[in-house]
Amino acid sequence: MSWLGWLLLAGVALAGLSWLRRRFLVVTVSGSSMEPTYHDGDRLLAVRRSAATLRTGQVVVADLLTRPGLAGQSVAASVHQSGHRQVIKRIAAVAGEPVPPGIDAAPTVPPGMLVLLGDNPEGSVDSRHYGYVAAEQVIGVVLRRLR
């Protein structure tokens, strides 16, 4: 193959890798908040999805540092204290669904918001601590654990 052919092949490969990076991400679990489903050190494959496709029960990766505060209060301080920037949590409720106990006195989740909970309630900093999370802050939906 000529150098032009190799260059073309390399360009196609780079374009494919770029597409994969925009579509998928690999995250590593840190801590015990998602036990027994996922454990500290597990590597997970997630796919980027739009906020409109999120459903109750999905495990998601969310970025809390970009979250606007509720009632004029920023959650960045609580996120920094717990050492989290990106969190892996399960969607417990989406907009319009009943609010789980311990989150808020409102009857339903507000539009555009989610309730995120860890599978290990005693070992999880989640919506019971920082409230609702904007659906747009979800980076991806976990597809599977990587071996």
Protein Blocks (a to p, Z undefined) as FASTA:
>chain_A
ZZklmmmmmmmmmmmmmmmmmmpccdddedjklpckbcghiacddddddfklpcehiacd
ddfklpcceehiafklmmmmnopabdcdddfbdehiacdehiamcfbdcehiacdddfbl
mlcccfklnopadfklpmbdcfbdcZZ
